[in-house]
Amino acid sequence: MNRFCRSILAPAFGPLRRRFLHMSVPSMANHKIAVVLSGAGVYDGSEVHEASATWVHLSRRDAQVSFYAPNVDQLHVIDHSSGQPMEGEKRNVLVESARISRGNIHPLTDLLAENHDAVVFPGGFGAAKNLSTFAVDGSKANVNDQVRRVITSFHTAKKPIGLCCISPVLAAKVIPGCTVTIGNDADTAKAVEEMGSKHSERSIHEACVDSENQIVTAAAFMYDAKVCDVFDSVGAMINALYKLLK
């Protein structure tokens, strides 16, 4: 290829090359994907890097992304510099989630399966504290009523559900008998089994696909991993999710 041809084609090939380098595959369909957040910050909300990676990988596929969160108070507020609760502090899950979505956020009550092709739940302790009581009650946890409604409605509609890090416990509780991964954490895997679901160990770069239930899960920060590996873990989840889309 001569220099002139390379100079003409390089702008077109550049974005495509970057997509492949970052484990995302471009899509011709503009699928409508809902992303459910649980606050902002690993210890009391959504894990910011997982949420951001979800948005990036969906963006590369030209997905129409809508963000949702329950309009409820957090279980508690954590000082992320010390890891300790902040006494007397109260924060709203919807308001805090808007920090990640750049203000583009809707109450979870507005999320209807009929308006979307799939739903994704990033991880972070918010999934176990604000979307459910898993952090306190383990396998006996309750799931937020709206979260339960959303997961059940997508499952009934046979539309894909993606979850990463600790959030797969939501599916394990709401859809007994489903198969998920949380990496290789023995205690959480035991809780999944106690909830009547199945745990399948996966490496950080592998997604677990339950085709029968249309559930895709990935370990992400359930491993003590580099941020780049977590980014790729989320990418594996999104890639597998898209393979299930009709």
C-alpha positions in Angstrom: 0.0 0.0 0.0 1.5 3.4 -1.0 1.8 6.3 1.3 -1.1 8.2 -0.2 -3.5 5.2 0.3 -2.3 4.8 3.9 -2.9 8.5 4.6 -6.5 8.2 3.3 -7.4 4.9 5.0 -5.7 5.5 8.4 -8.5 7.8 9.8 -11.0 5.1 9.0 -9.0 2.2 10.3 -7.8 3.9 13.5 -11.0 3.7 15.6 -11.5 0.1 14.5 -8.0 -0.8 15.5 -8.5 0.7 18.9 -11.8 -1.2 19.4 -10.0 -4.5 18.9 -7.1 -3.6 21.2 -9.6 -3.0 24.0 -11.6 -6.2 23.6 -14.7 -4.5 22.3 -16.4 -5.5 19.1 -18.3 -2.8 17.1 -22.0 -3.5 16.4 -24.3 -2.4 13.6 -27.4 -2.5 15.9 -28.0 0.4 18.3 -29.3 -1.8 21.2 -31.0 -0.2 24.1 -29.2 -1.2 27.3 -30.2 -0.3 30.9 -27.4 0.1 33.5 -28.5 -0.1 37.1 -26.2 1.7 39.6 -26.1 1.6 43.4 -24.4 4.8 44.4 -20.8 6.0 43.8 -17.9 4.4 45.4 -16.8 0.8 46.0 -17.5 0.6 49.7 -21.0 2.0 49.7 -22.1 2.2 46.1 -21.2 1.2 42.5 -17.6 0.4 41.9 -16.7 3.4 39.7 -14.2 1.6 37.5 -16.6 -1.3 36.7 -19.4 1.2 36.0 -17.1 3.2 33.8 -15.8 0.1 32.0 -19.4 -1.0 31.4 -20.2 2.4 29.8 -17.1 2.4 27.6 -17.6 -1.1 26.3 -21.3 -0.4 25.5 -20.3 2.9 23.9 -17.9 1.2 21.6 -20.9 -0.9 20.4 -22.9 2.3 19.9 -25.5 1.1 22.4 -28.2 3.5 23.6 -27.4 3.5 27.4 -29.8 4.6 30.0 -28.8 4.7 33.7 -31.1 3.9 36.6 -30.9 3.7 40.4 -33.3 3.2 43.3 -34.5 6.4 44.9 -33.6 5.3 48.5 -31.1 6.1 51.1 -27.8 4.2 51.3 -27.4 1.7 54.0 -24.6 3.9 55.3 -22.0 6.3 54.0 -18.3 5.2 54.0 -15.3 7.5 54.2 -13.3 6.0 51.4 -10.0 7.4 52.7 -10.4 5.4 55.9 -12.9 2.7 55.1 -15.0 3.7 58.1 -18.7 4.7 58.3 -19.4 8.4 58.6 -21.7 8.8 61.6 -24.7 11.0 61.0 -24.2 11.1 57.2 -27.0 10.2 54.8 -26.8 10.0 51.1 -29.4 9.0 48.4 -28.5 6.2 46.0 -30.1 7.9 43.0 -28.3 11.2 43.7 -25.0 9.6 44.2 -25.3 7.4 41.1 -25.8 10.6 39.0 -22.1 11.4 39.7 -21.1 8.4 37.6 -23.7 8.9 34.8 -22.9 12.6 34.4 -26.4 13.5 35.6 -28.2 11.2 33.2 -30.1 9.1 35.7 -33.6 7.8 36.2 -35.4 6.3 39.1 -35.4 2.5 39.0 -39.2 2.6 39.1 -39.1 3.9 35.5 -37.1 0.9 34.2 -39.3 -1.3 32.0 -38.0 -4.4 30.3 -40.2 -3.7 27.3 -38.2 -0.5 26.6 -34.7 -2.2 26.6 -32.9 -5.1 25.0 -30.8 -6.0 28.1 -29.9 -4.8 31.6 -26.4 -4.6 33.3 -25.6 -4.4 37.0 -22.0 -3.2 37.8 -20.6 -4.4 41.1 -19.4 -2.6 44.2 -20.7 -3.0 47.8 -23.7 -0.9 46.9 -25.1 -4.0 45.2 -24.8 -5.9 48.5 -25.9 -2.9 50.7 -28.3 -0.8 48.7 -29.7 -3.1 46.1 -30.0 -6.0 48.6 -29.1 -6.9 52.2 -26.5 -9.4 51.1 -23.6 -7.6 53.0 -25.5 -8.0 56.2 -27.6 -11.2 55.7 -25.6 -13.3 53.3 -27.7 -16.1 51.7 -30.8 -15.0 53.7 -30.6 -11.6 52.0 -33.6 -9.6 50.8 -33.4 -7.9 47.4 -34.8 -4.4 46.9 -38.4 -4.7 45.5 -37.6 -2.7 42.4 -34.4 -4.6 41.7 -36.3 -7.9 42.0 -39.0 -6.6 39.7 -36.4 -5.5 37.1 -34.5 -8.8 37.2 -37.7 -10.9 37.1 -39.2 -8.8 34.2 -36.0 -9.2 32.0 -35.8 -12.9 32.8 -39.5 -13.4 31.9 -39.0 -11.5 28.7 -35.9 -13.7 27.9 -33.7 -10.6 27.6 -30.0 -10.8 28.7 -29.0 -9.8 32.2 -25.3 -8.9 32.9 -23.8 -8.7 36.3 -20.3 -8.4 37.5 -18.2 -8.5 40.8 -20.6 -9.0 43.7 -23.8 -8.2 41.9 -24.3 -11.8 40.5 -25.7 -12.6 44.0 -28.8 -10.6 43.0 -29.6 -13.0 40.2 -28.7 -16.0 42.4 -31.3 -14.8 44.9 -34.0 -13.7 42.4 -33.7 -16.6 39.9 -32.9 -19.8 41.9 -31.2 -22.4 39.9 -29.3 -20.0 37.7 -25.5 -20.3 37.2 -23.2 -17.3 38.0 -19.6 -16.6 38.8 -18.1 -14.4 41.4 -14.5 -15.6 40.6 -13.1 -18.0 43.2 -14.3 -16.5 46.5 -15.3 -19.5 48.5 -17.5 -17.8 51.0 -19.6 -16.0 48.4 -19.7 -19.1 46.2 -21.1 -21.0 49.2 -23.8 -18.3 49.7 -24.8 -18.6 46.0 -25.3 -22.3 46.5 -27.2 -21.8 49.7 -29.6 -19.5 47.8 -30.4 -22.4 45.5 -28.3 -21.3 42.5 -25.0 -22.6 41.0 -21.6 -21.2 41.2 -19.1 -21.7 38.3 -15.5 -20.6 39.0 -14.1 -18.4 36.2 -10.8 -16.5 35.8 -10.9 -12.8 35.7 -10.8 -12.8 31.8 -13.7 -15.2 31.5 -17.4 -14.6 31.5 -19.9 -17.2 32.8 -22.9 -17.6 30.4 -26.1 -19.2 31.6 -27.8 -19.4 28.2 -31.0 -20.9 29.6 -31.6 -18.0 31.9 -30.0 -15.4 29.7 -27.6 -14.4 32.5 -24.0 -13.3 31.9 -21.6 -12.8 34.8 -17.9 -11.8 35.3 -15.7 -11.6 38.4 -14.1 -8.2 37.9 -12.9 -6.8 41.3 -13.9 -10.0 43.1 -10.2 -10.7 42.2 -7.5 -8.5 43.6 -6.6 -7.6 40.1 -5.1 -4.7 38.1 -7.6 -2.2 36.8 -6.7 -3.1 33.2 -7.7 -6.7 33.9 -11.0 -5.6 35.5 -11.7 -3.5 32.4 -11.2 -6.6 30.3 -13.3 -8.7 32.6 -16.2 -6.2 32.1 -15.5 -6.4 28.4 -15.8 -10.1 28.4 -19.2 -9.8 30.1 -20.4 -7.2 27.6 -19.2 -9.3 24.6 -21.0 -12.4 25.9 -24.1 -10.4 26.6 -24.2 -9.2 23.0 -24.0 -12.8 21.8 -27.3 -13.4 23.5 -29.1 -10.4 22.0 -31.6 -11.3 19.4 
